[in-house]
Amino acid sequence: MGKALIAIVAVVLLVYAFFDLLATPRQQVRGLPKPAWFVVILLPFVGPLAWMFLGTQSRKGRPPRDSGYGWPGGRPPTRGPDDDPDYLRGL
């Protein structure tokens, strides 16, 4: 059971680091270029942990980007039809 748990943790770390690498913009990657980080991530335990602690800048404390919609982080929040005055006016 212990070996299986270690293998599961290793796979979870690998998958998380891989998708985080894909989602991270090139400007926020530290140390190595993204293809080199991909190779590093393939090392069990050490690679994903190195990516999480050394490869990417901290996202905490940063304000969300304004994409021009006037809302922090992008588009305005979606509303259901019962919250939309234009929809209710047409009933």
N, C-alpha and C positions, 0 to 999 in steps of 0.2 A: 504494500500500500504506500509506503514511504517513497519508493522509486517512482511510482505513478504520479504522486503528488508533485515531486520535483520536475518530472517531465511536463506535467500540465502547466506549472508555473513558468517553465522555460518557454513553452509554446505561447502562452498568454503574453508574456513580455515581448517575445518576438513579433507577434501580430500587432500589439499595441504600438511598438516602436516603428514598425514598417508603415502602418497607416498614418502615424503622426509625422513621419518623414515625408510621406507623399503630400500631406495636407499643409506642411510648413512652407511658407514662401522662401525663395532662395535668399532673400535679404535677411532673414532671421536665423539662418544656419550659421553656426560658428565653427571655426577650426578647419574642417575639411569640406570639399564640395559634396553635394548630395550623392553622386554615384559612389564616392569613397565611403560615405556614411552607410550606404546600403550594404557594402561589403563588411563593414565593421559590425553592423547589426546582426549579421549572420553568426557571429561568435556567441555561443550559448552564455547567457546571463551577463557576461561582461559587456558585450556589444550593445544590447538594449539599454542597460544601465548607463553606459557611457553616453549614449545618445540622449537619454533623458536628463542627465546632469551636466554634460559638457557640450552637447551638440546644438542645443537650441536655446534661444534667449527666453527668459522668463516672460510669461504672458500676463502675470499678475500686475495690477496697478496701472495698466495701460488703458486709456480710454478707447472705446470702440471707434472704428473708423467711420467717418461720415461719407456715405457714397453718393451724396447729392439729393437724397430723397427728403432731407430735413429731419430724419429720425436717426438717433445714434445707432450705428451698426447696420443701416440699410433701409429697407422698405418699411413703410408704416405697418403696424401690426394688423393682421387680418381680423376681420370682424365677421361674425355670423350674420345671417340674414335678419335675425330678430334684433340686432344692434344697429343695423344700417337704416338710417332715416329715409333714404331714397327708396329702398325696397318696401318699407312699411307704408310709405306714402302711396305706392301703387296698389296696395291691397284693397 
